[in-house]
């Protein structure tokens, strides 16, 4: 099936609140575990990390809790999501290590501040132009470790409905709709490979890690 884009930002307060209150324990813990496994012995002991498209900052918080020697810049373009992220960070008292930044990724650069790790979860499928993310990473200062996880687009609407029922069947209707739209907006692994080839990020590889996720890393 063809890709159907969705809005780049979750600006609706009700949508952001529902997302912040949803149970992402399994996929977000899986994200942090895969990130650690993918880097293996290359995982730095300390440094700066950046979370692109942090949303309600849940993964930034999990990363900070697991790796206390890191400081994290957590970026999102939605005011509603930044507000939810601030609440979550205040609750766990990680304000000294997680720096929330309200900005679209089109308006930032990774060329000035050196990051040991660049990571992102479920940002790519929101971008109308995916090259915005890859250009950002291509021009990053130094040689950061990269870990990008995102949804992959199923082949047909029947598979989308099955995934929504399995993984969001008990969530509010607004989240089920969001998940369905996100699956329609996601890229296939083959499309992401071509994106990386087009921009010259040949050091990054694309791996299918679940029935609905891909990872791009070095």
Kinemage of the C-alpha trace (Angstrom):
@kinemage 1
@onewidth
@group {chain A} dominant
@subgroup {mainchain}
@vectorlist {calphas} color= white
{ca unk a 1} P 0.000 0.000 0.000
{ca unk a 2} L 1.074 3.580 -0.617
{ca unk a 3} L 2.273 5.800 2.191
{ca unk a 4} L -0.324 8.224 3.622
{ca unk a 5} L 1.294 11.083 5.527
{ca unk a 6} L -0.010 12.319 8.880
{ca unk a 7} L 0.607 15.619 10.706
{ca unk a 8} L 4.256 16.083 11.659
{ca unk a 9} L 3.417 17.266 15.176
{ca unk a 10} L 1.013 16.086 17.890
{ca unk a 11} L -0.223 19.545 18.882
{ca unk a 12} L -3.647 18.611 20.226
{ca unk a 13} L -3.620 18.666 24.059
{ca unk a 14} L -6.061 15.763 24.372
{ca unk a 15} L -3.962 13.694 21.976
{ca unk a 16} L -0.734 14.539 23.832
{ca unk a 17} L -2.287 13.701 27.214
{ca unk a 18} L -3.607 10.372 25.942
{ca unk a 19} L -0.189 9.539 24.532
{ca unk a 20} L 1.567 10.525 27.770
{ca unk a 21} L -0.798 8.356 29.824
{ca unk a 22} L -0.616 5.313 27.546
{ca unk a 23} L 1.235 2.189 28.606
{ca unk a 24} L 4.454 2.050 26.581
{ca unk a 25} L 6.356 0.017 29.163
{ca unk a 26} L 7.112 -2.906 26.841
{ca unk a 27} L 8.102 -1.084 23.617
{ca unk a 28} L 10.022 1.702 25.368
{ca unk a 29} L 11.983 -0.689 27.567
{ca unk a 30} L 12.635 -2.725 24.436
{ca unk a 31} L 13.955 0.424 22.753
{ca unk a 32} L 16.507 1.065 25.516
{ca unk a 33} L 17.537 -2.605 25.595
{ca unk a 34} L 18.039 -2.741 21.822
{ca unk a 35} L 19.972 0.513 21.899
{ca unk a 36} L 22.367 -0.903 24.474
{ca unk a 37} L 22.720 -4.241 22.667
{ca unk a 38} L 23.317 -2.622 19.289
{ca unk a 39} L 26.243 -0.577 20.591
{ca unk a 40} L 27.787 -3.361 22.625
{ca unk a 41} L 31.355 -2.623 23.670
{ca unk a 42} L 31.231 0.713 21.837
{ca unk a 43} L 28.695 2.115 24.299
{ca unk a 44} L 30.357 5.223 25.826
{ca unk a 45} L 30.688 5.487 29.578
{ca unk a 46} L 29.492 9.097 29.681
{ca unk a 47} L 28.710 12.099 27.503
{ca unk a 48} L 25.867 13.982 25.871
{ca unk a 49} L 22.959 12.262 24.152
{ca unk a 50} L 20.121 13.728 22.121
{ca unk a 51} L 16.577 12.390 21.787
{ca unk a 52} L 14.993 13.640 18.556
{ca unk a 53} L 11.201 13.824 18.730
{ca unk a 54} L 11.063 13.044 22.430
{ca unk a 55} L 7.276 13.345 22.738
{ca unk a 56} L 6.335 13.050 26.405
{ca unk a 57} L 10.007 12.283 27.231
{ca unk a 58} L 9.360 8.728 28.419
{ca unk a 59} L 12.330 7.225 26.579
{ca unk a 60} L 14.597 10.118 27.576
{ca unk a 61} L 13.675 9.385 31.200
{ca unk a 62} L 14.283 5.651 30.827
{ca unk a 63} L 17.637 6.323 29.163
{ca unk a 64} L 18.665 8.794 31.881
{ca unk a 65} L 17.651 6.344 34.612
{ca unk a 66} L 19.691 3.539 33.034
{ca unk a 67} L 22.741 5.672 32.219
{ca unk a 68} L 23.359 8.186 35.024
{ca unk a 69} L 26.585 9.516 33.484
{ca unk a 70} L 24.756 11.030 30.505
{ca unk a 71} L 23.081 14.376 30.013
{ca unk a 72} L 20.248 14.379 27.483
{ca unk a 73} L 18.862 17.066 25.205
{ca unk a 74} L 15.265 16.057 24.454
{ca unk a 75} L 13.716 17.840 21.473
{ca unk a 76} L 10.141 18.063 20.256
{ca unk a 77} L 8.249 20.521 18.081
{ca unk a 78} L 4.909 20.195 19.889
{ca unk a 79} L 4.150 22.546 22.788
{ca unk a 80} L 1.582 20.056 24.092
{ca unk a 81} L 4.151 17.241 24.141
{ca unk a 82} L 6.809 19.433 25.733
{ca unk a 83} L 4.319 20.268 28.511
{ca unk a 84} L 3.670 16.564 29.133
{ca unk a 85} L 7.408 15.873 29.053
{ca unk a 86} L 8.067 18.565 31.647
{ca unk a 87} L 5.503 17.015 34.004
{ca unk a 88} L 7.096 13.589 33.639
{ca unk a 89} L 10.645 14.861 34.151
{ca unk a 90} L 9.610 16.916 37.193
{ca unk a 91} L 7.950 13.846 38.689
{ca unk a 92} L 11.151 11.775 38.582
{ca unk a 93} L 13.392 14.754 39.403
{ca unk a 94} L 15.657 14.494 36.392
{ca unk a 95} L 15.562 18.190 35.463
{ca unk a 96} L 19.302 18.482 36.078
{ca unk a 97} L 20.091 15.877 33.401
{ca unk a 98} L 17.302 16.123 30.824
{ca unk a 99} L 17.096 19.413 28.944
{ca unk a 100} L 13.788 19.820 27.122
{ca unk a 101} L 14.032 21.863 23.925
{ca unk a 102} L 10.997 23.057 22.001
{ca unk a 103} L 11.970 22.971 18.340
{ca unk a 104} L 11.261 21.134 15.129
{ca unk a 105} L 14.199 19.068 13.913
{ca unk a 106} L 14.260 21.192 10.767
{ca unk a 107} L 15.340 24.135 12.933
{ca unk a 108} L 18.194 22.513 14.860
{ca unk a 109} L 21.717 21.404 14.029
{ca unk a 110} L 23.965 18.664 15.355
{ca unk a 111} L 27.026 20.362 13.896
{ca unk a 112} L 27.833 22.614 16.871
{ca unk a 113} L 27.497 20.442 19.984
{ca unk a 114} L 29.106 17.021 20.069
{ca unk a 115} L 26.844 14.133 21.045
{ca unk a 116} L 28.076 10.658 21.918
{ca unk a 117} L 24.670 9.167 21.038
{ca unk a 118} L 21.856 10.331 18.757
{ca unk a 119} L 18.622 8.425 19.216
{ca unk a 120} L 15.007 8.674 18.185
{ca unk a 121} L 11.821 6.661 18.544
{ca unk a 122} L 8.847 7.010 16.186
{ca unk a 123} L 9.932 10.296 14.643
{ca unk a 124} L 10.736 9.245 11.091
{ca unk a 125} L 7.201 8.304 10.068
{ca unk a 126} L 5.905 11.727 11.147
{ca unk a 127} L 8.213 13.565 8.758
{ca unk a 128} L 6.738 14.545 5.427
{ca unk a 129} L 10.308 14.689 4.112
{ca unk a 130} L 12.363 11.934 5.789
{ca unk a 131} L 15.592 13.442 4.463
{ca unk a 132} L 15.296 16.147 7.148
{ca unk a 133} L 16.346 13.547 9.719
{ca unk a 134} L 19.102 11.999 7.630
{ca unk a 135} L 20.593 15.395 6.708
{ca unk a 136} L 20.703 16.277 10.392
{ca unk a 137} L 22.565 13.069 11.216
{ca unk a 138} L 24.887 13.301 8.203
{ca unk a 139} L 26.207 16.667 9.380
{ca unk a 140} L 26.502 15.761 13.069
{ca unk a 141} L 29.663 16.865 14.833
{ca unk a 142} L 32.142 14.097 15.613
{ca unk a 143} L 31.112 10.526 15.007
{ca unk a 144} L 28.079 9.827 17.212
{ca unk a 145} L 26.530 6.430 17.678
{ca unk a 146} L 23.119 6.457 15.985
{ca unk a 147} L 20.024 4.503 16.978
{ca unk a 148} L 16.765 5.288 15.182
{ca unk a 149} L 13.728 3.088 15.805
{ca unk a 150} L 10.458 3.491 13.953
{ca unk a 151} L 7.358 1.762 12.713
{ca unk a 152} L 7.352 0.033 9.333
{ca unk a 153} L 4.442 0.190 6.939
{ca unk a 154} L 2.507 -3.074 6.487
{ca unk a 155} L 1.619 -4.315 3.014
{ca unk a 156} L -2.138 -3.904 3.356
{ca unk a 157} L -4.917 -2.459 5.495
{ca unk a 158} L -5.840 -5.895 6.853
{ca unk a 159} L -2.406 -6.218 8.482
{ca unk a 160} L -2.711 -2.698 9.874
{ca unk a 161} L -6.040 -3.565 11.493
{ca unk a 162} L -4.511 -6.722 12.994
{ca unk a 163} L -1.609 -4.762 14.511
{ca unk a 164} L -3.913 -2.087 15.913
{ca unk a 165} L -6.116 -4.753 17.509
{ca unk a 166} L -3.134 -6.624 18.984
{ca unk a 167} L -1.113 -3.709 20.320
{ca unk a 168} L -3.658 -0.933 20.906
{ca unk a 169} L -6.921 -2.795 21.310
{ca unk a 170} L -7.214 -1.830 24.974
{ca unk a 171} L -6.160 1.796 24.476
{ca unk a 172} L -8.538 4.765 24.037
{ca unk a 173} L -9.995 5.264 20.569
{ca unk a 174} L -7.822 8.341 19.975
{ca unk a 175} L -4.667 6.241 20.420
{ca unk a 176} L -5.976 3.448 18.219
{ca unk a 177} L -6.613 5.998 15.482
{ca unk a 178} L -3.146 7.509 15.958
{ca unk a 179} L -1.485 4.099 15.741
{ca unk a 180} L -3.401 3.229 12.584
{ca unk a 181} L -2.461 6.525 10.951
{ca unk a 182} L 1.165 6.094 12.006
{ca unk a 183} L 1.364 2.648 10.414
{ca unk a 184} L -0.014 4.114 7.184
{ca unk a 185} L 2.571 6.921 7.337
{ca unk a 186} L 5.544 4.676 8.112
{ca unk a 187} L 8.213 3.659 5.613
{ca unk a 188} L 9.144 0.169 4.481
{ca unk a 189} L 12.664 -1.095 5.250
{ca unk a 190} L 13.454 -0.918 1.525
{ca unk a 191} L 12.424 2.745 1.371
{ca unk a 192} L 14.645 3.612 4.327
{ca unk a 193} L 17.609 1.811 2.731
{ca unk a 194} L 17.161 3.953 -0.381
{ca unk a 195} L 16.945 7.122 1.717
{ca unk a 196} L 20.266 6.307 3.382
{ca unk a 197} L 21.891 5.485 0.048
{ca unk a 198} L 20.645 8.719 -1.519
{ca unk a 199} L 22.221 10.874 1.188
{ca unk a 200} L 25.392 8.838 1.539
{ca unk a 201} L 24.886 7.429 5.028
{ca unk a 202} L 26.340 4.111 3.984
{ca unk a 203} L 27.581 3.357 7.492
{ca unk a 204} L 24.022 2.954 8.777
{ca unk a 205} L 22.137 -0.316 8.451
{ca unk a 206} L 18.427 -1.105 8.554
{ca unk a 207} L 17.155 -4.071 10.569
{ca unk a 208} L 13.626 -5.385 11.150
{ca unk a 209} L 13.367 -5.973 14.921
{ca unk a 210} L 9.677 -6.832 15.390
{ca unk a 211} L 6.461 -7.317 13.469
{ca unk a 212} L 6.050 -3.529 13.366
{ca unk a 213} L 9.468 -1.939 13.995
{ca unk a 214} L 12.711 -1.262 12.198
{ca unk a 215} L 15.997 0.036 13.600
{ca unk a 216} L 18.578 2.165 11.822
{ca unk a 217} L 21.970 2.173 13.496
{ca unk a 218} L 25.716 2.092 12.902
